Amino acid sequence: MFDFIMTDEQRKLRDEAREFSRWVPKEMILDMDAEKIQFPHEYLREAGRRNLLGIRIAAQYGGRGLGWVDDAIVAEEIGVASYSLACLWGVGADIVCEAITLFGSEELRQAVVVPLLKGDVYAAEGLTEPRGGSDFFGATTTARKDGSDWIINGQKRFIVGAEGADWFLVYAVTDPSAPPHRRMTAFMVPRSAGVESKYIYGLMGVRGGGAGRVIFNDVRVPERYALNGINGGFEVFVRMMIPERLGTAAMTIGSVRPALEIATRYTTRRKAFGQPVMNFQAVGFKVADSALLLDAARSMVYSTCLAIDSGKVHPGRARRMVSQSKKFVTETAWEIANNCMQAMGGIGYTNVFPLERIVRDIRLSMIWVGTNEIMQFIIQNEWYKEYDKVLSKEKVRDVEDDAVSAREPDEKVYE
Ligand SMILES: Cc1cc2nc3c(=O)[nH]c(=O)nc-3n(C[C@H](O)[C@H](O)[C@H](O)COP(=O)(O)OP(=O)(O)OC[C@H]3O[C@@H](n4cnc5c(N)ncnc54)[C@H](O)[C@@H]3O)c2cc1C
């Protein structure tokens, strides 16, 4: 985040998060990447101990009760140590805890949010299924009523933290005959009889964060574990788009930042043809472009955080801004990481520097929490709606008329 716009409290918070990132043992990062660690309990316990989980969650449940700007400031620093750790940090404390505090009962807040923010338990989020993730309404996991309970059957895949999770936020079809947006329920499912997780993916990056398949075989959950009531899952899903996507954008900035710092240092020291390689514009411009892109990405995250915190933007506009941030930041981060690798030549491609891990890790950012194609789809949808309903009605100069032949009706043919 930009320190010139931070308050003293935000700078202090940033420094706390930085100190935590410095605490992360190197062995933890390397062992996760080598999958010797499959779920870093120790990291979450330490984050809880430092009160760095649940930045936006109310203090009465153990969070900090702050806003999106503060969350993004912390997320950026969290992302620096490792993308895999940042994914875990965000899913449990930022996404699932928000879903429970907004849509769940006091019983669930006490059972899940309070211990999760202390780092004692973990909760994963399960939307994606083997038959498809982008198509939320195409989910085939079902829940059928049995007395005052619901019986869940189905599978979710690629679930971050599945291996260590004590609870799962699971979307299941509860009324197949209803229209899509009234068909699903979001249940909080404890790890109990019939729940099985499998750590089976040979991931390109973000390793060691417990990403796995979760199977629900006649799993019994009480109706009171439904968030937003039975058939109210769509509202939970829509609301969770904000922490999923804005959180991803913020932490991705942090994870790619070290690539720029490493490449900057390297290109000032490394010599070719008798001079530092930064003097060759082909190299120095790559680093310069990366600095420009990183600041542009950060600006976008920051303005989106301000927009959400203000509570003044229409939900459609908020959805567009969040989707834009996710798409722009993650594609920008990918470009930065590749620029930096290129600027370092062969050594950037080896494990002498962590650049190759950064490249492998942040590639996920364009895929998860909704692919960037889905972001584009949302942006398109919301932009046309906003233009039609709001922007086209604003009293601004109509520049379309400022053309020599603007009043040639025979030329303005649309069909
Ligand atoms: C490491 C990892 C961690 C993950 N963590 C989680 C997690 O914790 N919880 C969770 O629920 N999920 C998680 N996911 C799943 C991730 O969110 C999905 O993989 C993603 O949403 C895409 O779904 P899919 O893989 O089924 O691809 P598909 O939906 O099959 O899409 C395939 C391709 O088609 C494109 N496409 C699909 N529909 C459209 C459309 N309408 N318009 C344009 N293009 C379209 C997609 O963009 C993509 O390019 C994770 C995935 C990975 C790899």
The ligand as an ORCA input file, in Angstrom:
! r2SCAN-3c Opt
* xyz 0 1
  C      -4.939    -24.239     -6.364
  C      -6.410    -23.961     -6.468
  C      -7.079    -23.556     -5.336
  C      -8.447    -23.345     -5.381
  N      -9.147    -23.044     -4.232
  C     -10.504    -23.098     -4.222
  C     -11.238    -23.025     -3.002
  O     -10.676    -22.855     -1.918
  N     -12.590    -23.146     -3.062
  C     -13.249    -23.332     -4.229
  O     -14.450    -23.460     -4.204
  N     -12.576    -23.402     -5.410
  C     -11.228    -23.290     -5.430
  N     -10.536    -23.376     -6.612
  C     -11.262    -23.578     -7.843
  C     -11.243    -22.396     -8.802
  O     -11.968    -21.324     -8.257
  C     -11.826    -22.917    -10.124
  O     -10.868    -23.790    -10.677
  C     -12.195    -21.816    -11.089
  O     -13.305    -21.075    -10.603
  C     -12.552    -22.357    -12.473
  O     -13.423    -23.443    -12.408
  P     -13.064    -24.779    -13.199
  O     -11.694    -25.183    -12.811
  O     -14.142    -25.757    -12.971
  O     -13.012    -24.338    -14.706
  P     -14.235    -24.332    -15.739
  O     -15.424    -23.665    -15.100
  O     -14.414    -25.681    -16.284
  O     -13.673    -23.371    -16.870
  C     -12.817    -23.811    -17.933
  C     -12.508    -22.616    -18.836
  O     -13.730    -22.098    -19.392
  C     -13.852    -20.723    -19.080
  N     -15.273    -20.393    -18.882
  C     -16.190    -21.114    -18.176
  N     -17.378    -20.503    -18.221
  C     -17.205    -19.372    -18.964
  C     -18.062    -18.291    -19.361
  N     -19.345    -18.258    -19.005
  N     -17.550    -17.290    -20.108
  C     -16.241    -17.309    -20.482
  N     -15.373    -18.305    -20.131
  C     -15.858    -19.306    -19.378
  C     -13.037    -20.519    -17.809
  O     -12.637    -19.171    -17.642
  C     -11.877    -21.451    -18.068
  O     -10.932    -20.794    -18.883
  C      -9.146    -23.503     -6.604
  C      -8.426    -23.879     -7.756
  C      -7.091    -24.106     -7.691
  C      -6.376    -24.538     -8.944
*
